[in-house]
Amino acid sequence: MRSWIVELVVGLRPWQRAALAVSLCALSLPLWFAAGNTERYRHGQPAVTEGFVDCEWDGPCEGAWSLADGSRGRGRIDGLDFYAEEELVKNIPLFGGRDWAVADRGTLLRHAVAQYTVVPAGAALVIWIARRRSTYNQEMSELIRRYRSPAP
């Protein structure tokens, strides 16, 4: 008896096999982002803003900050909610690195958990759909073979 993976792949048409492979490979993207968020969560430092913080109306903020080890960082700040173009705000607590910062460290962990959850759920859904298509294709092939064969 063949394994279910072989049955799955054999029952799919070539374009369905390609779609299965692409779908499963696409699930590596959430893993990439989750690993990045986990790395930031583990290696980031407490920080405070310094100078101007430039915030877009509906987007992220840009600014500079001082890290706990005395070094400085500059770049995008996620999670701040300002509505003016440039706010002179100092000493806003952040969590960040040299080129990134977030207003709340917990958002990194929440995003990583969500991304790590998407991968097995997505893989299960993709495989479930592929197994259904494979079973359907095999049943249809058997019916076609049965009705095309000459009657005894």
TORKOL-4160 file (C-alpha; in steps of 0.2 Angstrom, whole numbers, padded with zeros to 4 digits, m for minus):
152
<pt num="1" X="0000" Y="0000" Z="0000"/>
<pt num="2" X="0007" Y="0017" Z="m0005"/>
<pt num="3" X="0008" Y="0031" Z="0008"/>
<pt num="4" X="m0005" Y="0045" Z="0008"/>
<pt num="5" X="0008" Y="0058" Z="0001"/>
<pt num="6" X="0011" Y="0047" Z="m0014"/>
<pt num="7" X="m0007" Y="0045" Z="m0016"/>
<pt num="8" X="m0010" Y="0063" Z="m0015"/>
<pt num="9" X="0003" Y="0068" Z="m0028"/>
<pt num="10" X="m0001" Y="0054" Z="m0040"/>
<pt num="11" X="m0019" Y="0059" Z="m0040"/>
<pt num="12" X="m0016" Y="0078" Z="m0044"/>
<pt num="13" X="m0014" Y="0084" Z="m0062"/>
<pt num="14" X="0003" Y="0093" Z="m0066"/>
<pt num="15" X="m0004" Y="0110" Z="m0064"/>
<pt num="16" X="m0012" Y="0105" Z="m0047"/>
<pt num="17" X="0005" Y="0098" Z="m0041"/>
<pt num="18" X="0013" Y="0115" Z="m0046"/>
<pt num="19" X="0000" Y="0124" Z="m0036"/>
<pt num="20" X="0002" Y="0113" Z="m0021"/>
<pt num="21" X="0021" Y="0116" Z="m0021"/>
<pt num="22" X="0019" Y="0135" Z="m0023"/>
<pt num="23" X="0006" Y="0136" Z="m0010"/>
<pt num="24" X="0017" Y="0126" Z="0003"/>
<pt num="25" X="0033" Y="0136" Z="m0002"/>
<pt num="26" X="0023" Y="0152" Z="0001"/>
<pt num="27" X="0020" Y="0147" Z="0019"/>
<pt num="28" X="0038" Y="0150" Z="0022"/>
<pt num="29" X="0035" Y="0169" Z="0021"/>
<pt num="30" X="0025" Y="0170" Z="0037"/>
<pt num="31" X="0039" Y="0160" Z="0045"/>
<pt num="32" X="0052" Y="0172" Z="0039"/>
<pt num="33" X="0042" Y="0187" Z="0047"/>
<pt num="34" X="0039" Y="0177" Z="0063"/>
<pt num="35" X="0058" Y="0173" Z="0064"/>
<pt num="36" X="0062" Y="0192" Z="0062"/>
<pt num="37" X="0049" Y="0197" Z="0075"/>
<pt num="38" X="0056" Y="0184" Z="0087"/>
<pt num="39" X="0073" Y="0190" Z="0084"/>
<pt num="40" X="0068" Y="0208" Z="0087"/>
<pt num="41" X="0059" Y="0203" Z="0103"/>
<pt num="42" X="0074" Y="0194" Z="0110"/>
<pt num="43" X="0088" Y="0206" Z="0105"/>
<pt num="44" X="0079" Y="0223" Z="0106"/>
<pt num="45" X="0082" Y="0236" Z="0120"/>
<pt num="46" X="0072" Y="0249" Z="0129"/>
<pt num="47" X="0074" Y="0266" Z="0121"/>
<pt num="48" X="0067" Y="0283" Z="0122"/>
<pt num="49" X="0064" Y="0296" Z="0108"/>
<pt num="50" X="0074" Y="0311" Z="0105"/>
<pt num="51" X="0071" Y="0326" Z="0094"/>
<pt num="52" X="0057" Y="0327" Z="0081"/>
<pt num="53" X="0046" Y="0312" Z="0078"/>
<pt num="54" X="0038" Y="0314" Z="0060"/>
<pt num="55" X="0022" Y="0305" Z="0058"/>
<pt num="56" X="0012" Y="0303" Z="0043"/>
<pt num="57" X="m0007" Y="0304" Z="0044"/>
<pt num="58" X="m0011" Y="0286" Z="0042"/>
<pt num="59" X="0006" Y="0278" Z="0042"/>
<pt num="60" X="0021" Y="0274" Z="0053"/>
<pt num="61" X="0032" Y="0287" Z="0061"/>
<pt num="62" X="0050" Y="0291" Z="0058"/>
<pt num="63" X="0062" Y="0297" Z="0071"/>
<pt num="64" X="0078" Y="0295" Z="0082"/>
<pt num="65" X="0080" Y="0286" Z="0098"/>
<pt num="66" X="0093" Y="0282" Z="0111"/>
<pt num="67" X="0095" Y="0264" Z="0116"/>
<pt num="68" X="0098" Y="0258" Z="0134"/>
<pt num="69" X="0116" Y="0254" Z="0129"/>
<pt num="70" X="0120" Y="0272" Z="0125"/>
<pt num="71" X="0120" Y="0269" Z="0106"/>
<pt num="72" X="0107" Y="0278" Z="0095"/>
<pt num="73" X="0095" Y="0272" Z="0082"/>
<pt num="74" X="0085" Y="0280" Z="0068"/>
<pt num="75" X="0071" Y="0275" Z="0057"/>
<pt num="76" X="0054" Y="0269" Z="0057"/>
<pt num="77" X="0044" Y="0268" Z="0073"/>
<pt num="78" X="0028" Y="0257" Z="0073"/>
<pt num="79" X="0014" Y="0260" Z="0085"/>
<pt num="80" X="0014" Y="0278" Z="0089"/>
<pt num="81" X="m0002" Y="0287" Z="0085"/>
<pt num="82" X="0002" Y="0306" Z="0081"/>
<pt num="83" X="m0008" Y="0316" Z="0069"/>
<pt num="84" X="0003" Y="0331" Z="0067"/>
<pt num="85" X="0016" Y="0331" Z="0053"/>
<pt num="86" X="0031" Y="0334" Z="0066"/>
<pt num="87" X="0029" Y="0332" Z="0084"/>
<pt num="88" X="0043" Y="0338" Z="0095"/>
<pt num="89" X="0041" Y="0324" Z="0108"/>
<pt num="90" X="0055" Y="0318" Z="0119"/>
<pt num="91" X="0057" Y="0303" Z="0130"/>
<pt num="92" X="0043" Y="0293" Z="0123"/>
<pt num="93" X="0047" Y="0275" Z="0129"/>
<pt num="94" X="0051" Y="0263" Z="0115"/>
<pt num="95" X="0058" Y="0246" Z="0112"/>
<pt num="96" X="0070" Y="0245" Z="0097"/>
<pt num="97" X="0086" Y="0242" Z="0089"/>
<pt num="98" X="0098" Y="0253" Z="0078"/>
<pt num="99" X="0086" Y="0254" Z="0063"/>
<pt num="100" X="0069" Y="0249" Z="0070"/>
<pt num="101" X="0058" Y="0253" Z="0085"/>
<pt num="102" X="0040" Y="0249" Z="0091"/>
<pt num="103" X="0030" Y="0258" Z="0104"/>
<pt num="104" X="0026" Y="0242" Z="0113"/>
<pt num="105" X="0037" Y="0226" Z="0114"/>
<pt num="106" X="0022" Y="0215" Z="0116"/>
<pt num="107" X="0016" Y="0219" Z="0098"/>
<pt num="108" X="0032" Y="0209" Z="0092"/>
<pt num="109" X="0027" Y="0194" Z="0101"/>
<pt num="110" X="0009" Y="0195" Z="0096"/>
<pt num="111" X="0013" Y="0196" Z="0078"/>
<pt num="112" X="0026" Y="0182" Z="0079"/>
<pt num="113" X="0013" Y="0171" Z="0088"/>
<pt num="114" X="0000" Y="0175" Z="0074"/>
<pt num="115" X="0013" Y="0171" Z="0060"/>
<pt num="116" X="0018" Y="0155" Z="0068"/>
<pt num="117" X="0000" Y="0150" Z="0069"/>
<pt num="118" X="m0004" Y="0154" Z="0051"/>
<pt num="119" X="0009" Y="0142" Z="0045"/>
<pt num="120" X="0002" Y="0125" Z="0051"/>
<pt num="121" X="m0016" Y="0131" Z="0049"/>
<pt num="122" X="m0012" Y="0136" Z="0031"/>
<pt num="123" X="m0002" Y="0120" Z="0027"/>
<pt num="124" X="m0017" Y="0109" Z="0034"/>
<pt num="125" X="m0029" Y="0119" Z="0023"/>
<pt num="126" X="m0018" Y="0117" Z="0008"/>
<pt num="127" X="m0016" Y="0098" Z="0010"/>
<pt num="128" X="m0034" Y="0096" Z="0014"/>
<pt num="129" X="m0039" Y="0104" Z="m0002"/>
<pt num="130" X="m0026" Y="0094" Z="m0012"/>
<pt num="131" X="m0032" Y="0078" Z="m0005"/>
<pt num="132" X="m0050" Y="0082" Z="m0010"/>
<pt num="133" X="m0044" Y="0086" Z="m0027"/>
<pt num="134" X="m0033" Y="0071" Z="m0028"/>
<pt num="135" X="m0047" Y="0059" Z="m0023"/>
<pt num="136" X="m0059" Y="0067" Z="m0035"/>
<pt num="137" X="m0047" Y="0066" Z="m0049"/>
<pt num="138" X="m0044" Y="0047" Z="m0045"/>
<pt num="139" X="m0062" Y="0043" Z="m0044"/>
<pt num="140" X="m0066" Y="0052" Z="m0060"/>
<pt num="141" X="m0052" Y="0043" Z="m0069"/>
<pt num="142" X="m0059" Y="0027" Z="m0063"/>
<pt num="143" X="m0076" Y="0031" Z="m0069"/>
<pt num="144" X="m0070" Y="0036" Z="m0086"/>
<pt num="145" X="m0060" Y="0020" Z="m0087"/>
<pt num="146" X="m0075" Y="0010" Z="m0082"/>
<pt num="147" X="m0087" Y="0018" Z="m0095"/>
<pt num="148" X="m0074" Y="0018" Z="m0109"/>
<pt num="149" X="m0070" Y="m0001" Z="m0108"/>
<pt num="150" X="m0080" Y="m0012" Z="m0119"/>
<pt num="151" X="m0095" Y="m0021" Z="m0111"/>
<pt num="152" X="m0093" Y="m0040" Z="m0109"/>
